[in-house]
Amino acid sequence: MTIAPEHPGRDSASPDEVKSMSETIDKPRRRARRAGAEQPRTRWGKVRSRVRRDPVAIAALVALLVILICALIPSVIATHDPLATDLASTLQGPSAEHWLGTDNLGRDVFSRLVYASRIAVLAAAEAAGIAMLIGIPLGLIVGFVGGRLDDVVMRIVDGFTALPGLIVAIAVIAAMGPGIHNAMLAVGLVFSTTFVRVTRGEVLSARRHQYVEAAQVIGTRTPAIMVKHILPNIIGPIAVQVSLTLAAALLVEAALSFLGLGAQPPDASWGVMVSEAGNYLPQDPFLIFPPGVAIGITVLSLNVLADTVLGALRDEPIRTRWRRHRAALSGAATPPAVTVTESASREPEREAEPAAALSVRGLDVLAARGSEVISVLDDVSFDVAPGSTLGLVGESGSGKTMTALAVMGLLPQNVRRTGGGIWLAGDDLSTMSGSALRDVRGDRMAMVFQEPSSALDPAFTIGNQIGEVLRHHKGMTKTQAREKAEHLLDRVGIRNPRQCLDNYPHELSGGMAQRVMIALAISCDPEVLIADEPTTALDVTLKIQVADLLKDIQAENGMAMVFVTHELGMVAEVADRVAVMYAGEVVEEQAVDDLMRSPLHPYTAALLDSSAQGRPRGTELGVIPGSVPSPGNRPSGCRFSPRCSFATAECVSAAPVLADIGAATARCVHPLGHPDIRRSPVAHQIDGLEAM
């Protein structure tokens, strides 16, 4: 078998050409390195690059480093014992002996300021650490799991957020007693609610990314998905929140110590020093400046650091957050019934095809929209034989992708499969437990997503992502998985597979990223491969290459394939049979050649008439009036009837069933009653080609 290389029309390149291409690729990188501006590969590379170019950020880091050094080795830096009193030298100004003067007990202010930095650093770290330990895991769980747990936790968080944080901290300290550790425990509990909200919000956005669905496809367990795939990709906003929390905790610690609820005299604390200086402000106004300036510089530096991190990460794509609908599907197992006209359109129950690699029967999917339940898929049935390809076609909104997700068990949280069955080589997937289904996904059944760049996890290299699948399902060692991954990349036509293993997804072109997704999907030799519009985002040349690649792999390992697309040209190129979907239903299924020549359903004929594929030059493209009705707004009777030029009163009053017509099936009241629609314009072109 010959895999088409990424560049079409050529099987190999001469050594001179390879050298020339390598030099061409390396020249921009060498120029960037000479200019000192090589593009960072990771988000933290962006942060480091931004810090190096921002003098304010450098100054903030230097200030924080000085404070940290003072906290680590105060005895080396301090010039006096911070607790040593000298009543003969009270309230003196700065001098050679006492650089920042003395306080009301004659203690050296500079030494106390240095030792107080230890309490400030430890207190802020303790409060932020407690907040992170509580808030981040809780935010991950409620954001990913959702449902009733999310409602309960967020109502509690909202209640705490409505109360002033300092008042809550004082209430906790009143119950536990004053002291720096009790104070920071209280502060950590207060700030944990912020981490819950930030983490949950980012998880709600990240969990809808295709790389999370890809991790589910390969069978990764939920805790591993949260820790390995979601957390690394939301760490930026969390890092910003950590910096802000450290600054806020420092201020709260100073305020509590000022009130006598934090650090207790004679311990040196910036808050205690401010409190003591306030009592002697008329006698020595300078005494309040050292701790006040220390607090101000530390808080300002932490905020500058947070702003720097946020600015560096701002270049990353903004993910769209969409509302989750919870309540309607969280109740009884039987949601509100669909209308009688829809239920009447069901075909008689049929057994799963025992010889099929994938068999879907009577698949029903409902979704919650606010307080109502709407039908998304109705009575979807099809079979895919081993080694064959079923094309799943239709306009956007027809239910193609939702069908693919339902088969994989990856429906969104507000969507549920409520009827029908799915069989993989005779094994009923609809009765499998979650753990059993995870073992199937990525091993016996795999999926290629429409947007490969977003389906690949940006936080991990290509080798790491393919290796994870092999280690999880095949029990390979890291070395074995890397060798297998290199072989897979070579198999799908990547020119330099070893180098590609160390690339991140953003370093790949669209064609290479799609080849990598295919390599990941076929890594365990699946019995069924679902390709969800794998060529939509590619140019014409790459579309042909990817289609040829999928056919070659299928011929090699005999897998069944479901090819989801809206391009009839790709269907004619790849599929053996075609299932046409409209408004959540399969309206026709035929062998691809028969469908191209003699469509049974008016919708199929309209699609063919509006396609340029195989159409003679000079002929006008057809146009289908209107658009696909959205779930919840579908008409009674035949769902295509408002757009169908052949519709009759019977089409509007009666919902057709999916009926067998020879070797085909169609959901139409008059599938044979309109000869004009039995012959597509493409059919005449096909006949002409065959006659040549």
Sequence and secondary structure as in RCSB ss.txt:
>XXXX:A:sequence
MTIAPEHPGRDSASPDEVKSMSETIDKPRRRARRAGAEQPRTRWGKVRSRVRRDPVAIAALVALLVILICALIPS
VIATHDPLATDLASTLQGPSAEHWLGTDNLGRDVFSRLVYASRIAVLAAAEAAGIAMLIGIPLGLIVGFVGGRLD
DVVMRIVDGFTALPGLIVAIAVIAAMGPGIHNAMLAVGLVFSTTFVRVTRGEVLSARRHQYVEAAQVIGTRTPAI
MVKHILPNIIGPIAVQVSLTLAAALLVEAALSFLGLGAQPPDASWGVMVSEAGNYLPQDPFLIFPPGVAIGITVL
SLNVLADTVLGALRDEPIRTRWRRHRAALSGAATPPAVTVTESASREPEREAEPAAALSVRGLDVLAARGSEVIS
VLDDVSFDVAPGSTLGLVGESGSGKTMTALAVMGLLPQNVRRTGGGIWLAGDDLSTMSGSALRDVRGDRMAMVFQ
EPSSALDPAFTIGNQIGEVLRHHKGMTKTQAREKAEHLLDRVGIRNPRQCLDNYPHELSGGMAQRVMIALAISCD
PEVLIADEPTTALDVTLKIQVADLLKDIQAENGMAMVFVTHELGMVAEVADRVAVMYAGEVVEEQAVDDLMRSPL
HPYTAALLDSSAQGRPRGTELGVIPGSVPSPGNRPSGCRFSPRCSFATAECVSAAPVLADIGAATARCVHPLGHP
DIRRSPVAHQIDGLEAM
>XXXX:A:secstr
     SSTT S   HHHHHHHHHHHHHHHHHHHHHT    SSHHHHHHHHHHH HHHHHHHHHHHHHHHHHH HH
HH SS TT   GGGTT    SSSTT B TT  BHHHHHHHHHHHHHHHHHHHHHHHHHHHHHHHHHHHHH HHHH
HHHHHHHHHHHTS HHHHHHHHHHHH SSHHHHHHHHHHHHHHHHHHHHHHHHHHHTTSHHHHHHHHTT  HHHI
IIIIIHHHHHHHHHHHHHHHHHHHHHHHHHHHHTTSSS TTS  HHHHHHHHHHTTTT GGGGHHHHHHHHHHHH
HHHHHHHHHHHHHTTS          GGGSS SS S   HHHHTT        TT SEEEEEEEEEEEETTEEEE
EEEEEEEEE TT EEEEE STTSSHHHHHHHHHT   TTEEEEEEEEEETTEEGGG  HHHHHHHBTTTEEEE S
 HHHHS TTS HHHHHHHHHHHHH   HHHHHHHHHHHHHHTT SSHHHHHT  GGGS HHHHHHHHHHHHTTT 
 SEEEEESTTTTS HHHHHHHHHHHHHHHHHH  EEEEE S HHHHHHH SEEEEEETTEEEEEEEHHHHHH  S
SHHHHHHHHT  TT  TT       S    TT   SSSTTGGG TT  HHHHHS    EEETTEEE  SSTTS G
GGGS HHHHHHHHHHH 
